[in-house]
Amino acid sequence: MISESLGPRRRPAASQSASAACEDRPAATLASTVLKDNESSSWAPAFFRGFFLAHIPITLIMDAQGLPWVHQNMMPHALQAVHAWYISTFKDPLMDHPVDAAQSRERMWFHAMLVGELVFQLPVFFVGAWAFADVKRLSIPWVRTLLMVYGAHTATTLIPILPHFVAQDQLTAANRAILIAFYLPFLAVPLALVLWLARNSAAHTALHAE
């Protein structure tokens, strides 16, 4: 009753000035602050940049050799030996080359994915590494859209690959576990990329509008 008779409680002057300052700041400035905070406190930008940089040699040295004509005609003997060691050690049935036309037809779906990796994903790795070197570059609409398309595309390519390993009777349980462990990051990381970009989409959009 006493407080009501004295009238409405006033906010401290410092609180009022801070609130007014926030209201006066442009949305783009606030977005820039949010992105700077994310960049300094989050592991995500450095992690995604490292993922893109690491994926470049993996694609050029290993994944490309899953295509027999690339392996035979474009790879030096030293890299062919690396591919042969990988096959003999880890028993990857997808990266092993078909022995006849029938097996080649059966493997065509995976070879099509490898072509997509070389034609589409490989250029995106360079864009992603460049963009995550400075997260403000993610405010560029085409960059953000391209990375989200890449993430969704790459994650879905693993949907037929992982069950394929489970269905291979010639693989031991240890072989299956190792191969799934090798391939699973290429489902998890692109999916995490899409979710991270979506979570920060509003801040990136506001920063671009500045």
N, C-alpha and C positions, 0 to 999 in steps of 0.2 A: 504493500500500500504506500509506503513512504517513497519507494522508487518510482511508482506511478505518478505520485503527486509532483515529483521533481521533473517529470517529463521524460522523453525518450533518452536512453543512454547514448552518449556520443562516442564515436570511435576515436581512438587515439590519433593524434595528428600524424604520427609517423606511418600508421596503417593506412590512413586516408591518402597520404601522398604516394605511398607505394602502389596502392590500388589505382590511383589516377595515372601513375606512370605506366602501369601495365596496359591500361585502357588506351592510352595515347600512342603506344608503340604500334607500328604497322604489323599486320599479320605476318608479313614476310620476315621482319626482324625477329619476331617470336619464333618463327619456323627455323631461322638460322641458328638461334640460340639452342633450340631443341636438338638440331642436327649436331651442333658442336658438342653438346652434352653427351649425345649418343656416341659420337666418335671417340670422345675421351674416356667414357666409362664402359663402353660395350666392346666385346671381343669380335663382334660380327664383321665390321669392315675389313679388319686385318685378316680374319679367317677366310672370308669369301675371296679376297684378293689372292691369298695364298693358294686357295683351291683352284682358281682360274690359272694361275701361273704354273702350278704343278701339273695341271691337266694338259698343257700344251705338249711337253715331251712325252707324256703317256700316250696321247693320241698319235703323235708322229712316229714314235719308236715302236710302240706295242700294238695299239688298236688297229692301226692301218695295216699291219701285217696279217690281220685276220682275213683280208682280201687276198686271195692267192696271187692274182696278177700284180698287185703292189709288192707283195713279198718277193716274188720271183724276179721282177723287172726293175724295181726301184730301190731296193734295200741293199746296202753293202753286206758282205759276208759276216762281218762282226755282229751286225744287228740281226741277221738271220739266225745266227748262233744263239743270241739272247732269246729269240722267239722259240727256237727248238728246246732250249733249256727250260723255259717256262712251261711248255707243253709236257715235256717228260717229267717235270717235277710236280706240277699241280693238276695235270690231267684235265685241262679245260677242254670240254668237247666242242665248244663253240669256236674257240680260237684255233683249234686243229683244222688242217685243211681237208676238204673232202677227197676221198680216194677214188670216186667214180662219179658219173653224171647223175645217178639217182641220188646219191648223198649230197651232191651240189644243189640239186633242186630242193631237197629238204632243208638245206641251210640257207636258202635264198632270203628268207625273212630277216635273218641276222645280218647277212651281207648288206641288205638294204639299209639296215640301221647304221652299219659302219659307214656307208656312203653318206648318210645323213649327218653323221658325226663329223666327217671330213669337210663336207660342203657347208653345213649350217653351224654346227657347234664350234668348230675350230676358230672361225672368225670371231664368234661371240666371246671366246676366252680372252682375246686381246682387248675387246671392248670392256669386258667385265673387270679385268685387271686394271685398265686405265680408269674406269669409273670409280672403283673402290679405293684408288690411291687418294682421291679427294671426294668425300661423299656428297659434296655440293653438286658434283657432276650428275648425280642421280636425279637432280631436279629437272634435267633435260628429258622431255617426255619420251622421245624415241628410245633413249638409252634405257629408261626404266621399263618401258613396254617390251623392248627386245629381251631384257634380262628375265622378265616374268614369263614371256613366251618360252625362252630357253629352259627355265626351271620346270615349267609344266610339261614341256615336251620330253625332256630328259628323264624326269621322274616316271613318266608313263611308259617309256621304253623298257624299264626294268620289270614291268608287270609280267610279260611273258618270259623274261630271261630267268628270273629266280625260280619259278616253278619248273622250268626246263631242267635245272640242275637236280631238283628233288626227284624228278621222274627218271633220271639216268641210272639204270640198274648196275652198270659197270663201275660206277663210282662208289667208293667206300663212304661211310658216314663222315670220316675225317676229311675226305676230299670235298664232299658236299659242303661241310661247315666252312672250310677254308675258302672255297669259291664264292659262297654266299657272303662271307666276310669281305672278300675283295670287291664284290659288285655292289653290296648294300649301300656304301657311302654315296654312290651315284644315284641312288633313290633318295636318301635322307638329306644330303646337302642341297641339291636343287629344290627339293620341297621346302626346306628351311629358308632358302633364298626367296622363294615366292612369298612365304609367310612374313618374312622380315620386310620385304619391299611393300607388301600390303599394309603392314602395321605402321610404316612410316610414310605412307602415300600422301596423307594430308599435309605433312610438313614439307615434303618435296614439292608438292603442287603449289603451296603458298610461296615457297622460295622462288620458284620459277616465275610466278606472277609479279615479282618485285620489279 
